[in-house]
Amino acid sequence: MISGLLSHLLQSTVFAGVAWLLTLGLRKNRARVRYGVLFAASMKFLIPFAVLVSLGSLAPRHATAPPAVTGWMDAMERIGEPLTVPAVAAGAAVHAAVATSPMPWGTIALAAWACGFTAIVACWLVRWRRVRVLRRWASTLALEFPVPVMSVPGLLEPGVFGVFRPVLLLPEGIVERLNPAELDTILAHEGCHVRRRDNLTATIHMAVQAIFWFHPLVWWLGARLVEERERACDEEVLALGNTPRIYAAGILNVCRHYVESPLVCVSGVTGSNLKRRIEAILANRAALRLNYARKMALAVTALTALALPIAIGVVHAPIIRAQPIPAQVASSQHSEVQPAKAAPVPPEQTPSPAPAAQEQAKPVPAAAPTPASAPKPKFDVASIKPCQPGDGPGRSGKGDMGANRGVDPSMPEGIGGYFRVSPGRLDVTCGSVLTMVSVAYIAHGSPLLNNPVGPMRDSEVILGVPKWALAARYTIHAETGDPVANGPAQRAPRERGGPLPAASLLYGPMLQGLLEDRFQLKIRRVVEEAPMYALTVAKGGFKLKPMKEGDCLPDGPPEWPAGGKPACNWTGWDTNGPNRRLLFGSITLDRLAQDLAELVLDRNVIDRTGITGSFVVRLEYAPDENTRCFGMAQWCDVDPNSSIPPAATIFAALEQQFGLKLEPIKGPKEHIVIDSVERPSEN
């Protein structure tokens, strides 16, 4: 079995090498030709030469003399055979393996392959399910297109979803983000994917990648196939008469506003090397058609690859020979003719098996099941104890986080804790299970779909927390020798940017592993339909002016002093009599929608304005039943007895002050459910 697999991998590798050489010779021709050659190399992994040889051997033939096998035919026939070694060497190898190695290497290799196969398929199924969920919430659009066109919420790029009954999924708001000419070119590109059946061929190659995941060549082939299919569609879009600059601008706008499709079998528009694609589109060089010589070269190569293994099988098919009539019988006066008999074919001489190989194989115990996903990195040592008075101050450096067992009455139930990291070390002072799950799985894990995670909103996005876990607080000190975790963990004061790799590892995968091992935590993610808002331009028009250089302080403190300028890229809030105010220093409308969802409203907000640029603004509004304040009491409490007149509600304030409108919509919303969690053992 192993020798046959090695032989097949060698054959497929050589075949892919020949295909690569052919694509080099066809680099000035159309991309669809190169795509066909590379796809044939991918299909070769699914079709061993031995299968074609066996097809040829099904056809018996008659012969009057033993067949003469030429040298080149004998050499080529060996390609279709499993890799073998001489009998003596084989016997010695088998004997040595039995004598010196008790390890069931075949079983171990099969278990390793199964783990890799399962992990890859599971990863693709999760991604496919996310796109499927978006498809369920889609609404039909009346556009002239070869397949149904549907509008979906979220920021997924335009793409064709489905293999046998495909639909075109367009993100909501794309009509406002692209002008009509750009949208026409994007639709033309997706129409090309539909006509070419790119989703079907991509799915076939995904099967090749899952089966032969250990072979680097299949992943290289996958990248080349995506590159050539996108170039083929680019060439077709330009051949239809579309302007290169408009087409390039449409692709760049899609890249600017939307994220790439998570699956290669969902044919989008932003795949492959974008820079090279844009350069090729703008150059608009005419691809050469195949001349007669190149067509013949491709045809001969294809026929040879198919016909040669079949011919080898025919040569080795069962041969029926006519027995020659003896001379004395032929010269006799008898008129009776001897009937022809099937001449026995001498059996092929095979070496006798080695003694060790003749022994009956001993039963090998089944390997223990291995998880499909790689284990999370672990701390070398971790101390977990219930929060006690004197455990330490919080972020301000004052007070005692351990007072009242770590429960702060001013905070929502189940929320609390002070988290800090240093090279190779994680410290949590009086942290709750709810907050630790939020830090590990959301803030430093995978963000939730259309579910705002703001200050003190953890209990709304993480469900199923048992009552004891809402009240319990734990102080944790954990250390690791992992080289990544021992890198710099904190940025310099006022240095901007996301978390450093060490902090991401300590707060994310390592804290996840600690929760799963010591707290026996099990979670799942659930997507449901939920109400939300779309931020759009009001009928009166947009009223904000883009910020100018100097309107905010790049290195200023996080505040907006009276009569001064705010810090750039900063959001704050305060009160003004009976009103609350949001303060924005250099904010985009996409970030405005996010802040409204996290700080004010009870649901997600999606930016559909299509307006770019940054703004320095204040928004003042009167709180009502539609708004909440997710912050400390001193940030949220207003004075209803103040002489300052109340402002408009959040909906009217956005329209009056910004020229924006909140429209109710529905869409998919993701949250985390805790299936089980236990009290950890102290140490």
C-alpha positions as CSV (number, residue, x, y, z in Angstrom):
1,M,0.0,0.0,0.0
2,I,2.8,2.4,1.0
3,S,4.8,1.7,-2.1
4,G,1.8,2.2,-4.3
5,L,1.1,5.6,-2.7
6,L,4.7,6.7,-3.1
7,S,4.6,5.7,-6.7
8,H,1.4,7.6,-7.3
9,L,2.8,10.7,-5.6
10,L,5.9,10.5,-7.8
11,Q,3.8,10.2,-10.9
12,S,1.6,13.1,-9.9
13,T,4.6,15.3,-9.0
14,V,6.2,14.6,-12.4
15,F,3.0,15.3,-14.2
16,A,2.6,18.6,-12.3
17,G,6.1,19.5,-13.3
18,V,5.4,18.9,-17.0
19,A,2.2,21.0,-16.6
20,W,4.2,23.9,-15.0
21,L,6.7,23.8,-18.0
22,L,3.7,23.9,-20.4
23,T,2.3,27.0,-18.6
24,L,5.7,28.7,-18.9
25,G,5.5,28.2,-22.7
26,L,1.9,29.5,-22.7
27,R,2.5,32.6,-20.5
28,K,1.7,34.9,-23.4
29,N,-1.5,33.1,-24.3
30,R,-4.9,33.3,-22.6
31,A,-5.2,32.5,-18.9
32,R,-8.0,30.0,-19.4
33,V,-5.6,27.8,-21.3
34,R,-3.1,27.8,-18.5
35,Y,-5.9,27.2,-16.0
36,G,-7.0,24.1,-18.0
37,V,-3.4,22.7,-17.9
38,L,-3.0,23.3,-14.2
39,F,-6.5,21.8,-13.4
40,A,-5.4,18.7,-15.3
41,A,-2.4,18.4,-13.0
42,S,-4.8,18.7,-10.1
43,M,-7.0,15.9,-11.5
44,K,-4.0,13.6,-11.9
45,F,-3.8,13.4,-8.1
46,L,-7.2,11.7,-8.2
47,I,-6.5,9.4,-11.1
48,P,-3.5,7.0,-10.6
49,F,-1.8,5.7,-13.8
50,A,-2.5,2.2,-12.4
51,V,-6.3,2.8,-13.0
52,L,-5.7,3.5,-16.7
53,V,-3.4,0.5,-16.9
54,S,-6.0,-1.7,-15.4
55,L,-8.6,-0.4,-18.0
56,G,-6.3,-1.4,-20.8
57,S,-5.7,-4.9,-19.3
58,L,-9.4,-5.6,-19.6
59,A,-9.1,-6.1,-23.3
60,P,-7.7,-9.6,-24.1
61,R,-6.1,-10.0,-27.5
62,H,-5.0,-12.8,-29.9
63,A,-1.4,-13.3,-31.0
64,T,0.6,-15.9,-32.9
65,A,3.9,-15.1,-31.3
66,P,5.1,-13.8,-27.9
67,P,4.8,-10.0,-27.8
68,A,8.0,-8.0,-28.2
69,V,8.2,-5.2,-25.6
70,T,10.5,-2.5,-26.7
71,G,12.9,-0.8,-24.3
72,W,11.0,2.5,-24.1
73,M,7.7,0.7,-23.5
74,D,9.3,-1.3,-20.7
75,A,10.6,1.8,-19.1
76,M,7.3,3.6,-19.3
77,E,5.4,0.6,-17.9
78,R,7.5,0.8,-14.7
79,I,6.0,4.3,-14.0
80,G,2.6,2.6,-13.5
81,E,4.0,0.1,-11.0
82,P,4.5,0.5,-7.3
83,L,8.0,1.3,-6.1
84,T,9.8,-2.0,-5.3
85,V,13.2,-3.1,-4.0
86,P,15.2,-6.3,-4.7
87,A,14.0,-9.4,-2.9
88,V,17.0,-9.7,-0.7
89,A,16.9,-6.0,0.3
90,A,13.2,-6.2,0.9
91,G,13.5,-9.3,3.1
92,A,16.3,-7.7,5.1
93,A,14.3,-4.5,5.5
94,V,11.2,-6.4,6.7
95,H,13.2,-8.5,9.0
96,A,15.0,-5.5,10.5
97,A,11.8,-3.6,10.9
98,V,10.1,-6.5,12.7
99,A,13.1,-7.1,14.9
100,T,14.1,-3.6,16.0
101,S,10.9,-1.5,15.8
102,P,7.8,-2.3,17.8
103,M,6.1,1.0,16.7
104,P,3.1,0.5,14.3
105,W,4.4,3.2,11.9
106,G,1.7,2.5,9.4
107,T,-1.1,3.0,11.9
108,I,0.6,6.2,13.2
109,A,0.9,7.6,9.7
110,L,-2.7,6.8,8.9
111,A,-3.8,8.5,12.2
112,A,-1.7,11.6,11.4
113,W,-3.2,11.8,7.9
114,A,-6.8,11.4,9.3
115,C,-6.1,14.2,11.8
116,G,-4.9,16.5,9.0
117,F,-7.8,15.6,6.7
118,T,-10.4,16.1,9.5
119,A,-8.9,19.5,10.5
120,I,-8.9,20.8,7.0
121,V,-12.4,19.7,6.2
122,A,-13.7,21.0,9.5
123,C,-12.2,24.4,8.9
124,W,-13.8,24.6,5.5
125,L,-17.1,23.5,6.8
126,V,-17.1,26.2,9.5
127,R,-16.3,28.8,6.8
128,W,-19.0,27.4,4.5
129,R,-21.5,27.5,7.3
130,R,-20.8,31.2,7.9
131,V,-21.5,32.0,4.2
132,R,-24.5,29.8,4.4
133,V,-25.9,31.7,7.3
134,L,-25.5,35.0,5.3
135,R,-27.3,33.3,2.4
136,R,-30.3,32.4,4.6
137,W,-30.8,36.1,5.5
138,A,-30.4,37.3,1.9
139,S,-33.1,39.2,0.0
140,T,-33.6,38.9,-3.8
141,L,-32.5,41.7,-6.0
142,A,-34.1,42.4,-9.4
143,L,-30.9,42.4,-11.6
144,E,-30.5,40.9,-15.0
145,F,-27.9,38.1,-14.4
146,P,-27.5,34.4,-15.4
147,V,-28.2,33.2,-11.8
148,P,-30.4,34.7,-9.0
149,V,-28.9,37.8,-7.3
150,M,-29.3,38.3,-3.6
151,S,-28.4,41.0,-1.1
152,V,-26.8,39.9,2.1
153,P,-25.9,41.8,5.3
154,G,-22.3,42.1,6.4
155,L,-19.1,43.0,4.6
156,L,-18.4,39.9,2.5
157,E,-17.2,40.7,-1.0
158,P,-19.4,40.0,-4.0
159,G,-19.2,36.3,-4.9
160,V,-20.9,33.3,-6.5
161,F,-22.1,30.8,-3.8
162,G,-23.1,27.3,-4.7
163,V,-21.9,24.6,-7.1
164,F,-24.9,23.1,-8.8
165,R,-27.5,25.9,-8.1
166,P,-25.3,29.0,-7.7
167,V,-26.5,32.4,-6.6
168,L,-24.7,35.7,-6.7
169,L,-24.4,37.3,-3.2
170,L,-23.9,41.1,-3.2
171,P,-23.3,42.9,0.1
172,E,-25.9,45.4,1.1
173,G,-25.0,48.9,0.2
174,I,-22.7,48.0,-2.7
175,V,-24.9,50.0,-5.1
176,E,-24.2,53.1,-3.1
177,R,-20.4,52.4,-2.8
178,L,-19.8,51.7,-6.5
179,N,-20.9,53.8,-9.4
180,P,-23.0,52.1,-12.2
181,A,-20.0,51.6,-14.5
182,E,-17.9,50.0,-11.8
183,L,-20.8,47.8,-10.7
184,D,-21.3,46.6,-14.3
185,T,-17.7,45.4,-14.5
186,I,-18.0,43.5,-11.2
187,L,-21.2,41.8,-12.4
188,A,-19.4,40.9,-15.7
189,H,-16.5,39.4,-13.7
190,E,-18.9,37.3,-11.6
191,G,-20.8,36.2,-14.7
192,C,-17.6,34.9,-16.1
193,H,-17.2,32.7,-13.0
194,V,-20.7,31.3,-13.5
195,R,-20.1,30.5,-17.2
196,R,-16.8,28.8,-16.4
197,R,-18.2,26.7,-13.5
198,D,-15.3,27.9,-11.4
199,N,-17.0,26.9,-8.1
200,L,-17.2,23.3,-9.3
201,T,-13.5,23.1,-10.3
202,A,-12.5,24.9,-7.1
203,T,-14.4,22.3,-5.0
204,I,-12.7,19.4,-6.9
205,H,-9.3,20.9,-6.1
206,M,-10.3,21.5,-2.5
207,A,-10.9,17.7,-2.3
208,V,-7.4,17.2,-3.7
209,Q,-6.0,19.5,-1.0
210,A,-7.9,17.7,1.8
211,I,-6.7,14.2,0.7
212,F,-3.1,15.2,-0.1
213,W,-2.7,17.9,2.5
214,F,0.8,16.8,3.3
215,H,2.1,17.5,-0.3
216,P,3.2,21.1,-0.7
217,L,2.6,20.9,-4.5
218,V,-1.3,20.7,-4.1
219,W,-1.3,24.0,-2.2
220,W,1.0,25.6,-4.8
221,L,-1.4,24.3,-7.5
222,G,-4.4,25.8,-5.6
223,A,-2.8,29.3,-5.5
224,R,-1.9,29.1,-9.2
225,L,-5.5,28.0,-10.1
226,V,-7.0,31.0,-8.2
227,E,-4.5,33.3,-10.0
228,E,-5.3,32.0,-13.5
229,R,-9.1,31.9,-13.0
230,E,-9.1,35.5,-11.9
231,R,-6.9,36.5,-14.8
232,A,-9.2,34.6,-17.2
233,C,-12.2,36.5,-15.9
234,D,-10.3,39.8,-16.1
235,E,-9.5,39.1,-19.8
236,E,-13.1,38.3,-20.5
237,V,-14.4,41.4,-18.8
238,L,-12.0,43.6,-20.9
239,A,-12.8,41.6,-24.1
240,L,-16.5,42.6,-23.6
241,G,-15.4,46.3,-24.1
242,N,-15.2,47.5,-20.5
243,T,-12.8,50.3,-19.7
244,P,-9.7,49.1,-17.9
245,R,-9.5,52.0,-15.5
246,I,-13.2,51.7,-14.5
247,Y,-12.8,48.0,-13.9
248,A,-9.6,48.4,-11.8
249,A,-11.3,51.1,-9.8
250,G,-14.3,48.8,-9.1
251,I,-12.0,46.1,-7.8
252,L,-10.1,48.5,-5.6
253,N,-13.4,49.9,-4.2
254,V,-14.5,46.3,-3.3
255,C,-11.2,45.7,-1.6
256,R,-11.5,48.9,0.3
257,H,-15.0,48.3,1.7
258,Y,-15.4,44.5,1.9
259,V,-13.5,41.4,3.1
260,E,-12.3,38.6,0.9
261,S,-14.4,35.4,0.6
262,P,-13.3,32.8,3.1
263,L,-13.6,29.9,0.6
264,V,-12.0,29.5,-2.8
265,C,-15.2,27.7,-4.0
266,V,-17.1,31.0,-3.5
267,S,-15.8,32.8,-6.5
268,G,-15.2,36.5,-5.7
269,V,-13.5,39.4,-7.4
270,T,-10.5,40.2,-5.1
271,G,-8.6,36.9,-5.3
272,S,-5.0,36.3,-6.3
273,N,-2.2,38.9,-6.3
274,L,-4.1,42.2,-6.5
275,K,-1.2,44.4,-7.5
276,R,-0.2,42.2,-10.5
277,R,-3.9,41.9,-11.5
278,I,-4.4,45.7,-11.5
279,E,-1.2,46.2,-13.5
280,A,-2.3,43.6,-16.0
281,I,-5.8,45.1,-16.3
282,L,-4.4,48.7,-16.9
283,A,-1.8,47.4,-19.4
284,N,-4.7,45.6,-21.3
285,R,-2.3,43.5,-23.4
286,A,-4.0,41.3,-25.9
287,A,-3.4,37.6,-25.1
288,L,-2.2,35.5,-28.0
289,R,-4.5,32.8,-29.4
290,L,-3.1,29.3,-29.6
291,N,-1.3,28.7,-32.9
292,Y,-1.3,25.3,-34.7
293,A,2.0,24.2,-33.1
294,R,0.9,24.9,-29.6
295,K,-2.5,23.3,-30.1
296,M,-0.7,20.1,-31.4
297,A,1.7,20.2,-28.5
298,L,-1.2,20.3,-26.0
299,A,-3.1,17.6,-27.8
300,V,-0.1,15.3,-28.1
301,T,0.7,15.7,-24.4
302,A,-2.9,15.0,-23.4
303,L,-3.2,12.0,-25.6
304,T,0.1,10.6,-24.4
305,A,-0.9,11.0,-20.8
306,L,-4.1,9.1,-21.4
307,A,-3.2,6.6,-24.1
308,L,0.2,5.4,-22.8
309,P,-1.0,3.8,-19.5
310,I,-3.9,2.2,-21.4
311,A,-1.5,0.9,-24.0
312,I,0.7,-0.6,-21.3
313,G,-2.4,-2.4,-19.9
314,V,-3.3,-3.7,-23.4
315,V,0.3,-5.1,-23.8
316,H,-0.1,-7.0,-20.5
317,A,-3.6,-8.2,-21.1
318,P,-4.3,-12.0,-21.2
319,I,-3.0,-13.3,-24.6
320,I,-4.7,-16.1,-26.5
321,R,-2.2,-17.7,-28.9
322,A,-3.1,-20.2,-31.7
323,Q,-1.1,-23.5,-31.2
324,P,0.9,-24.3,-34.4
325,I,0.0,-27.5,-36.3
326,P,2.8,-30.1,-36.3
327,A,4.6,-30.6,-39.6
328,Q,3.8,-34.3,-39.9
329,V,0.2,-33.7,-39.5
330,A,0.2,-30.9,-42.0
331,S,1.9,-33.1,-44.6
332,S,-0.4,-36.1,-44.0
333,Q,-3.3,-37.2,-46.1
334,H,-5.7,-36.5,-43.2
335,S,-8.3,-33.9,-44.0
336,E,-9.0,-33.3,-40.3
337,V,-7.6,-30.1,-39.0
338,Q,-6.4,-29.9,-35.4
339,P,-8.4,-27.5,-33.4
340,A,-6.6,-24.5,-31.9
341,K,-5.9,-24.7,-28.2
342,A,-5.2,-21.9,-25.8
343,A,-1.4,-21.9,-25.2
344,P,-0.7,-21.7,-21.5
345,V,1.2,-18.6,-20.6
346,P,4.1,-19.4,-18.3
347,P,3.7,-18.0,-14.9
348,E,5.8,-14.9,-14.0
349,Q,8.7,-15.8,-11.8
350,T,8.5,-14.1,-8.5
351,P,10.9,-14.3,-5.6
352,S,9.8,-16.3,-2.6
353,P,8.9,-14.2,0.3
354,A,11.4,-13.7,3.1
355,P,11.0,-15.8,6.2
356,A,10.1,-12.7,8.3
357,A,7.5,-11.7,5.8
358,Q,5.9,-15.1,6.0
359,E,5.2,-14.7,9.7
360,Q,1.7,-13.8,10.7
361,A,1.4,-10.2,11.6
362,K,0.6,-9.6,15.2
363,P,-2.5,-7.5,16.0
364,V,-1.7,-3.9,16.6
365,P,-3.7,-2.0,19.2
366,A,-5.9,0.8,17.8
367,A,-4.4,4.2,18.1
368,A,-6.0,6.6,20.5
369,P,-8.2,9.2,18.8
370,T,-6.3,12.4,18.1
371,P,-8.1,15.8,18.1
372,A,-8.5,17.4,14.7
373,S,-7.3,20.8,15.8
374,A,-3.8,21.6,17.1
375,P,-3.6,21.8,20.9
376,K,-3.5,25.3,22.4
377,P,-0.2,26.5,23.8
378,K,-0.1,26.0,27.6
379,F,1.4,27.8,30.5
380,D,4.2,26.0,32.2
381,V,2.9,26.9,35.7
382,A,-0.4,28.6,36.8
383,S,-1.7,29.6,40.2
384,I,-5.5,30.1,40.6
385,K,-7.0,31.2,43.9
386,P,-10.2,32.8,44.9
387,C,-10.0,36.6,45.1
388,Q,-9.0,37.7,48.6
389,P,-8.7,41.2,50.3
390,G,-5.2,42.5,49.6
391,D,-4.8,40.8,46.3
392,G,-3.7,44.1,44.7
393,P,-4.8,47.5,43.3
394,G,-6.6,47.9,39.9
395,R,-5.6,49.9,36.8
396,S,-5.4,53.2,38.8
397,G,-2.9,51.8,41.2
398,K,-5.1,52.6,44.1
399,G,-7.5,50.7,46.3
400,D,-7.8,47.0,46.7
401,M,-9.4,44.8,44.0
402,G,-9.9,42.1,46.6
403,A,-12.2,44.1,48.8
404,N,-15.7,42.5,49.0
405,R,-14.2,39.4,47.4
406,G,-13.5,41.3,44.1
407,V,-17.2,42.2,43.5
408,D,-17.6,45.9,42.6
409,P,-21.2,47.0,43.3
410,S,-20.9,49.8,40.7
411,M,-20.2,47.2,37.9
412,P,-22.8,45.0,36.2
413,E,-23.2,41.5,37.6
414,G,-20.5,39.0,36.6
415,I,-18.1,41.7,35.2
416,G,-14.8,42.5,36.8
417,G,-11.0,42.0,36.9
418,Y,-7.7,43.7,36.2
419,F,-5.7,42.0,33.5
420,R,-2.0,42.7,32.8
421,V,0.8,41.0,30.9
422,S,4.6,41.1,30.9
423,P,7.1,39.0,29.0
424,G,6.1,35.3,29.6
425,R,3.6,36.1,32.3
426,L,-0.2,36.8,32.7
427,D,-1.6,38.3,35.9
428,V,-5.4,38.5,36.5
429,T,-6.5,40.2,39.7
430,C,-10.0,39.3,40.8
431,G,-11.2,38.3,37.3
432,S,-14.6,36.9,36.7
433,V,-15.3,34.0,34.4
434,L,-17.5,36.2,32.2
435,T,-14.8,38.8,31.7
436,M,-12.0,36.2,31.2
437,V,-14.1,34.5,28.5
438,S,-14.7,37.9,26.8
439,V,-10.9,38.7,26.9
440,A,-9.8,35.3,25.7
441,Y,-12.4,34.4,23.0
442,I,-13.6,37.7,21.7
443,A,-11.1,40.6,22.4
444,H,-8.1,38.3,21.6
445,G,-9.9,35.6,19.7
446,S,-12.5,35.7,16.9
447,P,-14.8,38.8,16.9
448,L,-18.5,38.2,17.0
449,L,-20.6,38.8,13.9
450,N,-22.8,41.9,14.1
451,N,-22.7,41.9,17.9
452,P,-21.1,45.0,19.6
453,V,-18.8,44.2,22.5
454,G,-18.4,47.3,24.5
455,P,-17.5,48.2,28.1
456,M,-19.5,46.1,30.5
457,R,-21.7,44.4,27.9
458,D,-20.2,41.0,28.3
459,S,-23.4,39.5,29.9
460,E,-25.3,40.4,26.7
461,V,-23.0,38.6,24.3
462,I,-21.9,35.6,26.5
463,L,-24.9,33.5,27.6
464,G,-25.3,30.5,29.9
465,V,-23.0,31.7,32.7
466,P,-24.0,29.8,35.9
467,K,-25.0,31.8,39.0
468,W,-21.9,30.8,41.0
469,A,-19.6,32.0,38.2
470,L,-21.3,35.5,38.2
471,A,-20.3,36.0,41.8
472,A,-16.9,34.2,41.9
473,R,-13.6,36.1,41.3
474,Y,-10.2,34.6,40.8
475,T,-6.6,35.8,41.0
476,I,-4.4,34.1,38.5
477,H,-0.6,34.2,38.1
478,A,0.6,32.1,35.1
479,E,4.1,31.8,33.4
480,T,5.4,30.2,30.2
481,G,8.7,29.8,28.5
482,D,7.2,30.1,25.1
483,P,9.6,32.3,23.0
484,V,6.8,34.3,21.4
485,A,5.1,35.0,24.8
486,N,8.4,36.1,26.2
487,G,8.7,39.0,23.7
488,P,7.7,42.6,24.4
489,A,4.2,42.6,25.8
490,Q,3.4,46.3,26.3
491,R,3.7,49.3,23.9
492,A,5.4,52.5,25.0
493,P,3.2,55.2,26.5
494,R,1.1,56.9,23.7
495,E,2.4,54.4,21.1
496,R,-0.5,53.5,18.9
497,G,-1.3,50.1,17.4
498,G,-2.9,46.8,18.3
499,P,-1.7,44.3,20.9
500,L,1.9,42.9,20.4
501,P,2.3,39.2,19.6
502,A,3.3,38.3,23.1
503,A,0.1,40.0,24.6
504,S,-2.1,38.4,21.9
505,L,-0.7,34.9,22.7
506,L,-1.0,35.3,26.5
507,Y,-4.5,37.0,26.5
508,G,-5.8,34.7,23.7
509,P,-4.8,31.1,23.1
510,M,-3.0,30.6,26.4
511,L,-5.8,32.0,28.5
512,Q,-8.2,29.9,26.4
513,G,-6.2,26.8,27.2
514,L,-6.1,27.7,30.9
515,L,-9.9,28.1,31.0
516,E,-10.5,24.9,29.2
517,D,-8.1,22.8,31.3
518,R,-8.6,24.3,34.8
519,F,-12.2,25.5,34.6
520,Q,-13.3,22.7,32.2
521,L,-14.9,25.4,30.0
522,K,-16.8,24.4,27.0
523,I,-18.4,27.0,24.7
524,R,-20.1,27.3,21.3
525,R,-21.0,30.1,19.0
526,V,-24.6,30.6,17.8
527,V,-25.9,32.8,15.0
528,E,-29.5,34.1,15.1
529,E,-31.6,36.7,13.4
530,A,-31.7,40.0,15.4
531,P,-32.8,43.6,15.0
532,M,-30.1,46.2,14.2
533,Y,-29.8,49.6,12.7
534,A,-28.4,50.8,9.4
535,L,-26.6,54.2,9.5
536,T,-27.6,56.1,6.3
537,V,-27.6,59.7,5.0
538,A,-30.8,61.6,5.9
539,K,-33.0,63.3,3.3
540,G,-31.6,66.8,4.2
541,G,-28.1,65.7,3.3
542,F,-24.8,65.0,5.1
543,K,-23.8,68.0,7.4
544,L,-20.3,67.2,8.6
545,K,-17.1,68.6,7.1
546,P,-14.0,66.5,6.8
547,M,-11.3,67.3,9.4
548,K,-8.3,69.3,8.3
549,E,-4.7,69.0,9.4
550,G,-4.3,70.3,12.9
551,D,-7.9,69.8,14.0
552,C,-6.8,67.1,16.5
553,L,-3.6,66.3,18.4
554,P,-1.8,63.2,17.3
555,D,0.0,62.8,20.6
556,G,-2.4,64.5,22.8
557,P,-3.9,63.1,26.0
558,P,-7.2,61.2,25.7
559,E,-9.4,64.2,26.4
560,W,-11.1,67.2,24.8
561,P,-10.4,70.2,27.0
562,A,-12.7,73.2,26.9
563,G,-11.5,75.6,24.2
564,G,-8.8,73.1,23.1
565,K,-8.4,70.3,20.6
566,P,-9.1,66.6,21.2
567,A,-6.7,63.7,20.8
568,C,-6.7,62.1,17.4
569,N,-8.4,58.6,17.0
570,W,-10.1,59.0,20.3
571,T,-13.7,58.6,21.5
572,G,-14.9,59.9,24.9
573,W,-18.2,60.8,26.6
574,D,-19.5,63.0,29.4
575,T,-22.7,64.7,30.5
576,N,-24.0,68.3,30.1
577,G,-26.9,68.9,32.4
578,P,-29.8,66.6,31.3
579,N,-27.9,65.5,28.2
580,R,-25.1,63.0,27.4
581,R,-22.3,63.8,24.9
582,L,-20.2,61.7,22.7
583,L,-16.8,63.3,21.8
584,F,-15.1,62.1,18.6
585,G,-11.5,63.1,17.7
586,S,-10.7,62.0,14.1
587,I,-13.4,59.4,13.6
588,T,-14.7,57.7,10.5
589,L,-18.4,57.0,9.9
590,D,-17.7,53.3,10.1
591,R,-16.2,53.8,13.6
592,L,-19.1,56.1,14.5
593,A,-21.5,53.3,13.8
594,Q,-19.4,51.0,16.0
595,D,-19.3,53.5,18.9
596,L,-23.0,54.1,18.7
597,A,-23.6,50.3,19.0
598,E,-21.1,49.8,21.8
599,L,-21.8,53.0,23.9
600,V,-25.3,54.1,23.3
601,L,-27.7,51.7,21.6
602,D,-28.9,48.2,22.4
603,R,-28.1,46.7,19.0
604,N,-25.5,46.7,16.3
605,V,-25.2,49.5,13.8
606,I,-24.0,49.0,10.2
607,D,-22.5,51.9,8.2
608,R,-24.3,52.2,4.8
609,T,-23.5,55.8,4.1
610,G,-20.6,55.1,1.7
611,I,-18.9,58.3,3.0
612,T,-15.1,58.2,3.6
613,G,-12.9,60.6,5.5
614,S,-12.5,61.5,9.2
615,F,-14.3,64.0,11.3
616,V,-13.8,65.9,14.6
617,V,-17.3,66.4,16.1
618,R,-19.5,66.3,19.3
619,L,-22.9,64.7,19.5
620,E,-25.2,65.8,22.3
621,Y,-28.5,63.9,22.9
622,A,-31.1,63.4,25.6
623,P,-31.2,59.8,27.0
624,D,-34.5,57.9,26.7
625,E,-35.8,54.3,26.6
626,N,-33.8,53.6,23.3
627,T,-30.4,54.5,24.8
628,R,-28.2,53.3,27.5
629,C,-24.9,54.2,28.9
630,F,-22.3,51.5,29.2
631,G,-19.9,53.1,31.7
632,M,-19.4,54.2,35.2
633,A,-22.0,56.2,37.1
634,Q,-20.1,59.5,36.9
635,W,-20.0,59.2,33.1
636,C,-23.7,58.4,32.7
637,D,-25.7,60.2,35.4
638,V,-27.4,63.3,34.1
639,D,-29.0,66.2,36.0
640,P,-32.7,66.4,35.2
641,N,-33.0,69.6,37.3
642,S,-30.4,71.5,35.3
643,S,-31.2,74.8,33.7
644,I,-29.7,73.5,30.5
645,P,-32.4,72.6,28.0
646,P,-32.7,69.0,27.0
647,A,-31.4,68.0,23.6
648,A,-33.1,65.9,21.0
649,T,-33.2,62.1,21.2
650,I,-30.4,60.1,19.7
651,F,-32.3,59.6,16.4
652,A,-33.2,63.3,16.0
653,A,-29.8,64.4,17.2
654,L,-28.0,62.4,14.6
655,E,-30.2,63.9,11.8
656,Q,-30.1,67.5,13.1
657,Q,-26.4,67.6,14.0
658,F,-24.8,65.1,11.5
659,G,-27.4,64.7,8.7
660,L,-27.5,60.9,9.4
661,K,-30.4,58.5,10.0
662,L,-30.8,55.2,11.9
663,E,-33.0,52.8,10.0
664,P,-34.3,49.6,11.6
665,I,-33.2,46.4,9.8
666,K,-32.7,42.7,10.7
667,G,-29.6,40.5,10.2
668,P,-27.5,37.7,11.6
669,K,-26.1,38.2,15.0
670,E,-23.5,35.9,16.7
671,H,-23.1,35.3,20.5
672,I,-21.2,32.8,22.7
673,V,-23.0,30.1,24.8
674,I,-21.2,28.5,27.8
675,D,-22.3,24.9,27.8
676,S,-20.3,24.0,30.9
677,V,-17.8,25.5,33.4
678,E,-16.6,24.2,36.7
679,R,-14.9,25.7,39.8
680,P,-11.1,25.3,39.4
681,S,-9.0,23.5,42.0
682,E,-6.8,25.8,44.0
683,N,-3.0,25.6,43.8
